[in-house]
Amino acid sequence: MASYGRDRMVWLFEKAKRLRDTDIATAVEVAREALDIAERIDDREYQYECGYILGRCLNIQGDADAALDVLSQTLSIARQYFSHDKRKLTVATNTLGIVYYSMDNQELALNYYLKALQFDVKEENVKIYNNLSNIYTNNRDFIKALEYLGKGVREAELLEDEYMMAILLLNHTSPNIELGNMEVAKEKCLRALTITDGNIQTDSRFIHLRIHVLLNLCDVHIREKEYNRALNTIDEALAMAEKRSAHMSYCVGLSLKAAIYLEKDEETNALEYVNKTLEYAERYKQGREKKEILEKVIAYYEDKEAFDKAYPFLKRLKEHHKKEAILSRDENFKKIISDREKEIQLLADKNREIGEQNLLLEQFAHIISHDLKEPIRNIVSFSSLLERRLKGSLVGDGSEFLKYIIKGATAMNQNLTRLLDFTTLKKLKVSDIQSISFSKLIPRLEKKYQYAIEPFEVNISYPDMTIPMVYEHVYALLDEIISNAIQFRKPGKHCYIEVNCFQQDNKYFLSIKDYGIGIEREYRRQIFKMFNRLNRKDYNGSGVGLAICERIISIYKGEIWVDSEVGNYTTVHCSIPTLDQLPEIKKDYQAW
């Protein structure tokens, strides 16, 4: 049965990869099912791969919030289980930057791009250079944008990567247009179209790329005032985008169509497409397109001195800035970006020195995970084989001794796994903190424990609120405590768990209460010590779970304690300070 589940997961994953450039809506459904299986069978490799595919597809489809949720978890998996794999870390980090860029949160996008670049994975650097060029183009620093595009082109040529070459040529269009180099812009765009058309039959990735090329070519036609050609080009791009549920590209096409009618001074047609663009941008959270079309229509009415007509759009733009907290595109912002880049580079140099020291710890974790666990697995496997072969022929205590060997080796393997979980807990970084919603997190845990105690049920109640923590920290915290609650439930009873959270003064208070067997008062501090297990004979476990919880809370300079009544309930309480109370991260609070 497990083998069937894995086979189906792999089949679904490959199907999602094939569909992501031709049928996004179906690709999302297929990738989500594959990820569910990966989580159910606890396959970390495919949790990462399926999460990456699903996150990219969700972003193309226009569901940026869902994409962030999936990709944040994917990056957490990469950091926790594949810290030695720079490519996985680079891809997940860079992709989160892409999502933030689509939401017009350029500061976070820049941070993620530069973090991804620090891993220095050659085949990924070309993509990151391209993404950095988009940041600078969007903030009108066209010389810097062309500088990064030049770096990307050189890398693409060395890698003989026609797909990235076409993207980089395509992205030369906007900065060259703005610098007045119309012929260069057109030539780069047509070269990109030639490469795309030459590969579209054999490589499905070029289908979506062709949509982007058409949209950029349309921009060239608009600048040349060839409006009919521009409209025809947009209609072709919109048809392709709609067919493939590429909502982000469709929104760009609507915005360009509105821009054409504004240029032609056809107010009625222009407003029709302005409103379509705004509606679509709201629905699919395309903050950048929303802001740009509002700016265009405001400029149109201000040129006509029709300030009464401009006012409603000015009001919407102000609300948008307030809601999204987006920094404006002025010289000051460009300076902030430049300073941030230098700051991150200095930090990178310091972190490189620290990283060399931490490498020994990473190697230690890797040894635990692989080199030590492998011989232990062999002991278990061959002892079990020996037990089956010699069953009935062992004399005296031989059979019982073999069972002790198998049991001891199995326990050691479990302890090494849990020790690895403890030693690889990530440190606190502001850029990794999110506003975690219990309504999204708890159902994921419920699904994990859905069949844990059949025929009985696991019921978890939770508050409708959020808590600011690193996703993998709050997930691990709740997972360990809920797992204990299920294990130490009353025999033959359903398992009821209540999660509560509230903010008071400068702290968040989180509690997880179960109605299980309870804990004697004298043991309430011991349970947080490493490998300290109570009721060893009656219950399985490594005795590391609550030690992990205490370490997580200590990372936030918080407190954790237990309140219990034997035979009735156990409540695990946690308190963590609000972020502005943590001195070492107060400076960067605005970034979060």
PEMO-V690854 format. One record per backbone hydrogen bond with DSSP energy under -0.5 kcal/mol. CO is the residue of the C=O (numbers start at 1). NH is the residue of the N-H. Records with the same first field share a line. If there is no record, write none. Layout:
CO = NH ; NH
//
This chain:
1 = 5
2 = 6
3 = 7
4 = 8
5 = 9
6 = 10
7 = 11
8 = 12
9 = 13
10 = 14
11 = 15
12 = 16
13 = 17
14 = 18
15 = 19
16 = 20
19 = 22 ; 23
23 = 27
24 = 28
25 = 29
26 = 30
27 = 31
28 = 32
29 = 33
30 = 34
31 = 35
32 = 36
33 = 37
34 = 38
35 = 39
36 = 40
37 = 41
38 = 43
42 = 44
43 = 47
44 = 48
45 = 49
46 = 50
47 = 51
48 = 52
49 = 53
50 = 54
51 = 55
52 = 56
53 = 57
54 = 58
55 = 59
56 = 60
57 = 61
58 = 62 ; 63
60 = 248
62 = 64
63 = 67
64 = 68
65 = 69
66 = 70
67 = 71
68 = 72
69 = 73
70 = 74
71 = 75
72 = 76
73 = 77
74 = 78
75 = 79
76 = 80
77 = 81 ; 82
78 = 82
82 = 85
84 = 86
85 = 89
86 = 90
87 = 91
88 = 92
89 = 93
90 = 94
91 = 95
92 = 96
93 = 97
94 = 98
95 = 99
96 = 100
97 = 101
98 = 102
99 = 103
100 = 105
101 = 104
102 = 288
104 = 106
105 = 109
106 = 110
107 = 111
108 = 112
109 = 113
110 = 114
111 = 115
112 = 116
113 = 117
114 = 118
115 = 119
116 = 119
117 = 120
120 = 122
121 = 124 ; 125
122 = 126
124 = 127 ; 128
125 = 129
126 = 130
127 = 131
128 = 132
129 = 133
130 = 134
131 = 135
132 = 136
133 = 137
134 = 138
135 = 139
136 = 141
137 = 140
140 = 142
141 = 145
142 = 146
143 = 147
144 = 148
145 = 149
146 = 150
147 = 151
148 = 152
149 = 153
150 = 154
151 = 155
152 = 156
153 = 157
154 = 158
155 = 159
156 = 160 ; 161
160 = 162
161 = 165
162 = 166
163 = 167
164 = 168
165 = 169
166 = 170
167 = 171
168 = 172
169 = 172
170 = 173
171 = 175
172 = 176
173 = 177
174 = 178
175 = 179
176 = 181
177 = 180
180 = 182
181 = 185
182 = 186
183 = 187
184 = 188
185 = 189
186 = 190
187 = 191
188 = 192
189 = 193
190 = 194
191 = 195
192 = 196
193 = 197
194 = 198
195 = 199
196 = 199 ; 200
199 = 202 ; 203
203 = 206
204 = 207 ; 208
205 = 209
206 = 210
207 = 211
208 = 212
209 = 213
210 = 214
211 = 215
212 = 216
213 = 217
214 = 218
215 = 219
216 = 220
217 = 221
218 = 222
219 = 223
220 = 224
221 = 226
222 = 225
225 = 227
226 = 230
227 = 231
228 = 232
229 = 233
230 = 234
231 = 235
232 = 236
233 = 237
234 = 238
235 = 239
236 = 240
237 = 241
238 = 242
239 = 243
240 = 244
241 = 246
242 = 245
244 = 24
245 = 247
246 = 250
247 = 251
248 = 252
249 = 253
250 = 254
251 = 255
252 = 256
253 = 257
254 = 258
255 = 259
256 = 260
257 = 261
258 = 262
259 = 263
260 = 264
261 = 266
262 = 265
265 = 267
266 = 270
267 = 271
268 = 272
269 = 273
270 = 274
271 = 275
272 = 276
273 = 277
274 = 278
275 = 279
276 = 280
277 = 281
278 = 282
279 = 283
280 = 284
281 = 286
282 = 285
285 = 287
286 = 290
287 = 291
288 = 292
289 = 293
290 = 294
291 = 295
292 = 296
293 = 297
294 = 298
295 = 299
296 = 300
297 = 301
298 = 302
299 = 303
300 = 304
301 = 306
302 = 305
305 = 307
306 = 309 ; 310
307 = 311
308 = 312
309 = 313
310 = 313 ; 314
311 = 315
312 = 316
313 = 317
314 = 318
315 = 319
316 = 320
317 = 321
318 = 322
319 = 323
320 = 324
321 = 325 ; 326
328 = 330
330 = 334
331 = 335
332 = 336
333 = 337
334 = 338
335 = 339
336 = 340
337 = 341
338 = 342
339 = 343
340 = 344
341 = 345
342 = 346
343 = 347
344 = 348
345 = 349
346 = 350
347 = 351
348 = 352
349 = 353
350 = 354
351 = 355
352 = 356
353 = 357
354 = 358
355 = 359
356 = 360
357 = 360 ; 361
358 = 362
359 = 363
360 = 364
361 = 365
362 = 366
363 = 367
364 = 368
365 = 369
366 = 370 ; 371
367 = 372
368 = 373
370 = 374
371 = 375
372 = 376
373 = 377
374 = 378
375 = 379
376 = 380
377 = 381
378 = 382
379 = 383
380 = 384
381 = 385
382 = 386
383 = 387
384 = 388
385 = 389
386 = 390
388 = 391
390 = 393 ; 394
395 = 398
397 = 401
398 = 402
399 = 403
400 = 404
401 = 405
402 = 406
403 = 407
404 = 408
405 = 409
406 = 410
407 = 411
408 = 412
409 = 413
410 = 414
411 = 415
412 = 416
413 = 417
414 = 418
415 = 419
416 = 420
417 = 421
418 = 422
419 = 423
420 = 424
422 = 425
429 = 432 ; 433
430 = 433
432 = 471
434 = 436 ; 469
436 = 467
437 = 440 ; 441
438 = 442
440 = 444
441 = 445
442 = 446
443 = 447
444 = 448
445 = 449
447 = 450
449 = 452
451 = 454
453 = 456
457 = 459 ; 495
459 = 497
461 = 499
463 = 465
465 = 438
467 = 436 ; 469
469 = 434
470 = 473 ; 474
471 = 475
472 = 476
473 = 477
474 = 478
475 = 479
476 = 480
477 = 481
478 = 482
479 = 483
480 = 484
481 = 485
482 = 486
483 = 487
484 = 488
486 = 489
488 = 517
490 = 493
494 = 496
495 = 459
496 = 515
497 = 461 ; 499
498 = 500 ; 513
500 = 511
502 = 509
504 = 507
506 = 578
507 = 504
508 = 510 ; 576
509 = 502
510 = 574
511 = 500
512 = 572
513 = 498
514 = 570
517 = 567
520 = 523
521 = 524
523 = 527
525 = 528
526 = 529
529 = 532
531 = 533
535 = 539
543 = 531 ; 532
544 = 548
545 = 549
546 = 550
547 = 551
548 = 552
549 = 553
550 = 554
551 = 555
552 = 556
553 = 556 ; 558
554 = 557
556 = 577
559 = 575
561 = 573
563 = 571
565 = 568 ; 569
569 = 565
570 = 514
571 = 563 ; 573
572 = 512
573 = 561
574 = 510
575 = 559
576 = 508
578 = 581
579 = 582
581 = 583
582 = 585 ; 586
583 = 586 ; 587
585 = 588
586 = 589
588 = 591 ; 592
//
